[in-house]
Amino acid sequence: MLGFKSFRRTQTILAGIERVSMLGKGQYSQPEDKTLSPAEIFYRLTA
């Protein structure tokens, strides 16, 4: 497996993996009046 060329790139990828993992576990709070799908939460976080 090839290594990453920069530390910043590694941080970015690991942060994204962690966010997706947290979404899968349902660890993000949502407004009570509106339920969002994991995909919608992900799009809002990355926007």
PDB file with one MODEL, atoms N, CA, C and O in Angstrom:
MODEL        1
ATOM      1  N   MET A   1       0.845  -1.178   0.000  1.00  0.00           N
ATOM      2  CA  MET A   1       0.000   0.000   0.000  1.00  0.00           C
ATOM      3  C   MET A   1       0.884   1.233   0.000  1.00  0.00           C
ATOM      4  O   MET A   1       1.866   1.300   0.740  1.00  0.00           O
ATOM      5  N   LEU A   2       0.541   2.197  -0.819  1.00  0.00           N
ATOM      6  CA  LEU A   2       1.324   3.417  -0.903  1.00  0.00           C
ATOM      7  C   LEU A   2       1.046   4.318   0.285  1.00  0.00           C
ATOM      8  O   LEU A   2      -0.059   4.325   0.828  1.00  0.00           O
ATOM      9  N   GLY A   3       2.056   5.077   0.684  1.00  0.00           N
ATOM     10  CA  GLY A   3       1.881   6.020   1.778  1.00  0.00           C
ATOM     11  C   GLY A   3       1.329   7.340   1.273  1.00  0.00           C
ATOM     12  O   GLY A   3       1.277   7.587   0.068  1.00  0.00           O
ATOM     13  N   PHE A   4       0.923   8.174   2.197  1.00  0.00           N
ATOM     14  CA  PHE A   4       0.423   9.499   1.846  1.00  0.00           C
ATOM     15  C   PHE A   4       1.597  10.445   1.668  1.00  0.00           C
ATOM     16  O   PHE A   4       2.608  10.324   2.360  1.00  0.00           O
ATOM     17  N   LYS A   5       1.468  11.381   0.748  1.00  0.00           N
ATOM     18  CA  LYS A   5       2.567  12.297   0.464  1.00  0.00           C
ATOM     19  C   LYS A   5       2.615  13.476   1.423  1.00  0.00           C
ATOM     20  O   LYS A   5       3.664  14.101   1.585  1.00  0.00           O
ATOM     21  N   SER A   6       1.488  13.788   2.062  1.00  0.00           N
ATOM     22  CA  SER A   6       1.505  14.899   3.005  1.00  0.00           C
ATOM     23  C   SER A   6       0.676  14.548   4.236  1.00  0.00           C
ATOM     24  O   SER A   6      -0.289  13.788   4.162  1.00  0.00           O
ATOM     25  N   PHE A   7       1.073  15.115   5.354  1.00  0.00           N
ATOM     26  CA  PHE A   7       0.374  14.866   6.607  1.00  0.00           C
ATOM     27  C   PHE A   7      -1.030  15.455   6.564  1.00  0.00           C
ATOM     28  O   PHE A   7      -1.962  14.872   7.118  1.00  0.00           O
ATOM     29  N   ARG A   8      -1.189  16.604   5.912  1.00  0.00           N
ATOM     30  CA  ARG A   8      -2.509  17.244   5.828  1.00  0.00           C
ATOM     31  C   ARG A   8      -3.504  16.348   5.100  1.00  0.00           C
ATOM     32  O   ARG A   8      -4.655  16.235   5.519  1.00  0.00           O
ATOM     33  N   ARG A   9      -3.078  15.721   4.029  1.00  0.00           N
ATOM     34  CA  ARG A   9      -3.955  14.816   3.278  1.00  0.00           C
ATOM     35  C   ARG A   9      -4.387  13.646   4.166  1.00  0.00           C
ATOM     36  O   ARG A   9      -5.546  13.233   4.139  1.00  0.00           O
ATOM     37  N   THR A  10      -3.462  13.126   4.940  1.00  0.00           N
ATOM     38  CA  THR A  10      -3.763  12.026   5.849  1.00  0.00           C
ATOM     39  C   THR A  10      -4.792  12.449   6.887  1.00  0.00           C
ATOM     40  O   THR A  10      -5.731  11.705   7.171  1.00  0.00           O
ATOM     41  N   GLN A  11      -4.623  13.633   7.452  1.00  0.00           N
ATOM     42  CA  GLN A  11      -5.576  14.143   8.439  1.00  0.00           C
ATOM     43  C   GLN A  11      -6.968  14.284   7.835  1.00  0.00           C
ATOM     44  O   GLN A  11      -7.961  13.923   8.466  1.00  0.00           O
ATOM     45  N   THR A  12      -7.039  14.804   6.626  1.00  0.00           N
ATOM     46  CA  THR A  12      -8.327  15.017   5.960  1.00  0.00           C
ATOM     47  C   THR A  12      -9.050  13.695   5.731  1.00  0.00           C
ATOM     48  O   THR A  12     -10.246  13.582   6.002  1.00  0.00           O
ATOM     49  N   ILE A  13      -8.338  12.715   5.239  1.00  0.00           N
ATOM     50  CA  ILE A  13      -8.949  11.419   4.953  1.00  0.00           C
ATOM     51  C   ILE A  13      -9.404  10.734   6.237  1.00  0.00           C
ATOM     52  O   ILE A  13     -10.501  10.180   6.287  1.00  0.00           O
ATOM     53  N   LEU A  14      -8.574  10.768   7.271  1.00  0.00           N
ATOM     54  CA  LEU A  14      -8.956  10.138   8.533  1.00  0.00           C
ATOM     55  C   LEU A  14     -10.144  10.845   9.182  1.00  0.00           C
ATOM     56  O   LEU A  14     -10.995  10.191   9.786  1.00  0.00           O
ATOM     57  N   ALA A  15     -10.212  12.162   9.066  1.00  0.00           N
ATOM     58  CA  ALA A  15     -11.357  12.902   9.610  1.00  0.00           C
ATOM     59  C   ALA A  15     -12.641  12.502   8.879  1.00  0.00           C
ATOM     60  O   ALA A  15     -13.690  12.354   9.505  1.00  0.00           O
ATOM     61  N   GLY A  16     -12.562  12.329   7.567  1.00  0.00           N
ATOM     62  CA  GLY A  16     -13.727  11.902   6.795  1.00  0.00           C
ATOM     63  C   GLY A  16     -14.181  10.504   7.166  1.00  0.00           C
ATOM     64  O   GLY A  16     -15.379  10.242   7.273  1.00  0.00           O
ATOM     65  N   ILE A  17     -13.231   9.611   7.362  1.00  0.00           N
ATOM     66  CA  ILE A  17     -13.564   8.247   7.774  1.00  0.00           C
ATOM     67  C   ILE A  17     -14.246   8.264   9.137  1.00  0.00           C
ATOM     68  O   ILE A  17     -15.217   7.542   9.360  1.00  0.00           O
ATOM     69  N   GLU A  18     -13.738   9.087  10.043  1.00  0.00           N
ATOM     70  CA  GLU A  18     -14.328   9.192  11.379  1.00  0.00           C
ATOM     71  C   GLU A  18     -15.752   9.745  11.311  1.00  0.00           C
ATOM     72  O   GLU A  18     -16.630   9.262  12.026  1.00  0.00           O
ATOM     73  N   ARG A  19     -15.992  10.735  10.474  1.00  0.00           N
ATOM     74  CA  ARG A  19     -17.350  11.293  10.330  1.00  0.00           C
ATOM     75  C   ARG A  19     -18.327  10.254   9.809  1.00  0.00           C
ATOM     76  O   ARG A  19     -19.442  10.132  10.318  1.00  0.00           O
ATOM     77  N   VAL A  20     -17.915   9.512   8.803  1.00  0.00           N
ATOM     78  CA  VAL A  20     -18.791   8.483   8.241  1.00  0.00           C
ATOM     79  C   VAL A  20     -19.079   7.411   9.289  1.00  0.00           C
ATOM     80  O   VAL A  20     -20.203   6.918   9.379  1.00  0.00           O
ATOM     81  N   SER A  21     -18.080   7.053  10.072  1.00  0.00           N
ATOM     82  CA  SER A  21     -18.267   6.076  11.140  1.00  0.00           C
ATOM     83  C   SER A  21     -19.264   6.582  12.180  1.00  0.00           C
ATOM     84  O   SER A  21     -20.130   5.834  12.634  1.00  0.00           O
ATOM     85  N   MET A  22     -19.139   7.857  12.555  1.00  0.00           N
ATOM     86  CA  MET A  22     -20.058   8.443  13.530  1.00  0.00           C
ATOM     87  C   MET A  22     -21.479   8.511  12.980  1.00  0.00           C
ATOM     88  O   MET A  22     -22.439   8.304  13.722  1.00  0.00           O
ATOM     89  N   LEU A  23     -21.623   8.797  11.694  1.00  0.00           N
ATOM     90  CA  LEU A  23     -22.953   8.815  11.073  1.00  0.00           C
ATOM     91  C   LEU A  23     -23.597   7.432  11.136  1.00  0.00           C
ATOM     92  O   LEU A  23     -24.784   7.294  11.432  1.00  0.00           O
ATOM     93  N   GLY A  24     -22.792   6.417  10.855  1.00  0.00           N
ATOM     94  CA  GLY A  24     -23.303   5.050  10.889  1.00  0.00           C
ATOM     95  C   GLY A  24     -23.779   4.640  12.272  1.00  0.00           C
ATOM     96  O   GLY A  24     -24.713   3.848  12.402  1.00  0.00           O
ATOM     97  N   LYS A  25     -23.143   5.173  13.298  1.00  0.00           N
ATOM     98  CA  LYS A  25     -23.514   4.853  14.675  1.00  0.00           C
ATOM     99  C   LYS A  25     -24.618   5.759  15.202  1.00  0.00           C
ATOM    100  O   LYS A  25     -25.127   5.531  16.300  1.00  0.00           O
ATOM    101  N   GLY A  26     -25.001   6.791  14.435  1.00  0.00           N
ATOM    102  CA  GLY A  26     -26.052   7.706  14.860  1.00  0.00           C
ATOM    103  C   GLY A  26     -25.624   8.631  15.972  1.00  0.00           C
ATOM    104  O   GLY A  26     -26.433   8.946  16.844  1.00  0.00           O
ATOM    105  N   GLN A  27     -24.381   9.078  15.975  1.00  0.00           N
ATOM    106  CA  GLN A  27     -23.854   9.905  17.053  1.00  0.00           C
ATOM    107  C   GLN A  27     -24.033  11.400  16.828  1.00  0.00           C
ATOM    108  O   GLN A  27     -23.614  12.193  17.670  1.00  0.00           O
ATOM    109  N   TYR A  28     -24.636  11.805  15.730  1.00  0.00           N
ATOM    110  CA  TYR A  28     -24.900  13.227  15.502  1.00  0.00           C
ATOM    111  C   TYR A  28     -26.331  13.536  15.922  1.00  0.00           C
ATOM    112  O   TYR A  28     -27.256  12.797  15.587  1.00  0.00           O
ATOM    113  N   SER A  29     -26.507  14.623  16.650  1.00  0.00           N
ATOM    114  CA  SER A  29     -27.857  15.001  17.081  1.00  0.00           C
ATOM    115  C   SER A  29     -28.587  15.685  15.928  1.00  0.00           C
ATOM    116  O   SER A  29     -27.974  16.334  15.081  1.00  0.00           O
ATOM    117  N   GLN A  30     -29.902  15.525  15.917  1.00  0.00           N
ATOM    118  CA  GLN A  30     -30.739  16.114  14.881  1.00  0.00           C
ATOM    119  C   GLN A  30     -31.813  16.967  15.533  1.00  0.00           C
ATOM    120  O   GLN A  30     -32.195  16.723  16.678  1.00  0.00           O
ATOM    121  N   PRO A  31     -32.300  17.964  14.813  1.00  0.00           N
ATOM    122  CA  PRO A  31     -33.446  18.717  15.336  1.00  0.00           C
ATOM    123  C   PRO A  31     -34.637  17.774  15.512  1.00  0.00           C
ATOM    124  O   PRO A  31     -34.862  16.889  14.687  1.00  0.00           O
ATOM    125  N   GLU A  32     -35.390  17.967  16.580  1.00  0.00           N
ATOM    126  CA  GLU A  32     -36.500  17.051  16.865  1.00  0.00           C
ATOM    127  C   GLU A  32     -37.625  17.138  15.840  1.00  0.00           C
ATOM    128  O   GLU A  32     -38.310  16.148  15.582  1.00  0.00           O
ATOM    129  N   ASP A  33     -37.817  18.318  15.256  1.00  0.00           N
ATOM    130  CA  ASP A  33     -38.912  18.475  14.305  1.00  0.00           C
ATOM    131  C   ASP A  33     -38.576  17.975  12.901  1.00  0.00           C
ATOM    132  O   ASP A  33     -39.456  17.884  12.045  1.00  0.00           O
ATOM    133  N   LYS A  34     -37.317  17.654  12.670  1.00  0.00           N
ATOM    134  CA  LYS A  34     -36.906  17.243  11.327  1.00  0.00           C
ATOM    135  C   LYS A  34     -35.935  16.068  11.431  1.00  0.00           C
ATOM    136  O   LYS A  34     -34.872  16.188  12.039  1.00  0.00           O
ATOM    137  N   THR A  35     -36.300  14.945  10.840  1.00  0.00           N
ATOM    138  CA  THR A  35     -35.398  13.802  10.831  1.00  0.00           C
ATOM    139  C   THR A  35     -34.668  13.770   9.496  1.00  0.00           C
ATOM    140  O   THR A  35     -35.288  13.862   8.437  1.00  0.00           O
ATOM    141  N   LEU A  36     -33.367  13.641   9.553  1.00  0.00           N
ATOM    142  CA  LEU A  36     -32.535  13.632   8.353  1.00  0.00           C
ATOM    143  C   LEU A  36     -31.929  12.246   8.159  1.00  0.00           C
ATOM    144  O   LEU A  36     -31.621  11.549   9.125  1.00  0.00           O
ATOM    145  N   SER A  37     -31.767  11.865   6.917  1.00  0.00           N
ATOM    146  CA  SER A  37     -31.102  10.603   6.622  1.00  0.00           C
ATOM    147  C   SER A  37     -29.601  10.787   6.823  1.00  0.00           C
ATOM    148  O   SER A  37     -29.115  11.918   6.805  1.00  0.00           O
ATOM    149  N   PRO A  38     -28.859   9.698   7.015  1.00  0.00           N
ATOM    150  CA  PRO A  38     -27.404   9.825   7.151  1.00  0.00           C
ATOM    151  C   PRO A  38     -26.758  10.536   5.960  1.00  0.00           C
ATOM    152  O   PRO A  38     -25.779  11.261   6.132  1.00  0.00           O
ATOM    153  N   ALA A  39     -27.299  10.334   4.756  1.00  0.00           N
ATOM    154  CA  ALA A  39     -26.743  11.005   3.577  1.00  0.00           C
ATOM    155  C   ALA A  39     -26.940  12.515   3.662  1.00  0.00           C
ATOM    156  O   ALA A  39     -26.032  13.275   3.327  1.00  0.00           O
ATOM    157  N   GLU A  40     -28.124  12.960   4.111  1.00  0.00           N
ATOM    158  CA  GLU A  40     -28.383  14.397   4.243  1.00  0.00           C
ATOM    159  C   GLU A  40     -27.482  15.033   5.302  1.00  0.00           C
ATOM    160  O   GLU A  40     -26.994  16.148   5.116  1.00  0.00           O
ATOM    161  N   ILE A  41     -27.264  14.331   6.402  1.00  0.00           N
ATOM    162  CA  ILE A  41     -26.365  14.845   7.445  1.00  0.00           C
ATOM    163  C   ILE A  41     -24.956  14.970   6.890  1.00  0.00           C
ATOM    164  O   ILE A  41     -24.275  15.966   7.137  1.00  0.00           O
ATOM    165  N   PHE A  42     -24.513  13.962   6.141  1.00  0.00           N
ATOM    166  CA  PHE A  42     -23.170  13.988   5.559  1.00  0.00           C
ATOM    167  C   PHE A  42     -23.011  15.166   4.608  1.00  0.00           C
ATOM    168  O   PHE A  42     -21.993  15.858   4.641  1.00  0.00           O
ATOM    169  N   TYR A  43     -24.011  15.400   3.757  1.00  0.00           N
ATOM    170  CA  TYR A  43     -23.934  16.519   2.813  1.00  0.00           C
ATOM    171  C   TYR A  43     -23.878  17.852   3.534  1.00  0.00           C
ATOM    172  O   TYR A  43     -23.170  18.761   3.100  1.00  0.00           O
ATOM    173  N   ARG A  44     -24.612  17.982   4.628  1.00  0.00           N
ATOM    174  CA  ARG A  44     -24.576  19.233   5.395  1.00  0.00           C
ATOM    175  C   ARG A  44     -23.233  19.432   6.083  1.00  0.00           C
ATOM    176  O   ARG A  44     -22.758  20.562   6.197  1.00  0.00           O
ATOM    177  N   LEU A  45     -22.621  18.357   6.539  1.00  0.00           N
ATOM    178  CA  LEU A  45     -21.321  18.475   7.195  1.00  0.00           C
ATOM    179  C   LEU A  45     -20.218  18.845   6.212  1.00  0.00           C
ATOM    180  O   LEU A  45     -19.292  19.578   6.560  1.00  0.00           O
ATOM    181  N   THR A  46     -20.313  18.348   4.999  1.00  0.00           N
ATOM    182  CA  THR A  46     -19.259  18.588   4.021  1.00  0.00           C
ATOM    183  C   THR A  46     -19.466  19.863   3.223  1.00  0.00           C
ATOM    184  O   THR A  46     -18.558  20.290   2.509  1.00  0.00           O
ATOM    185  N   ALA A  47     -20.628  20.480   3.323  1.00  0.00           N
ATOM    186  CA  ALA A  47     -20.909  21.710   2.565  1.00  0.00           C
ATOM    187  C   ALA A  47     -20.196  22.909   3.149  1.00  0.00           C
ATOM    188  O   ALA A  47     -20.326  24.018   2.631  1.00  0.00           O
TER     189      ALA A  47
ENDMDL
END
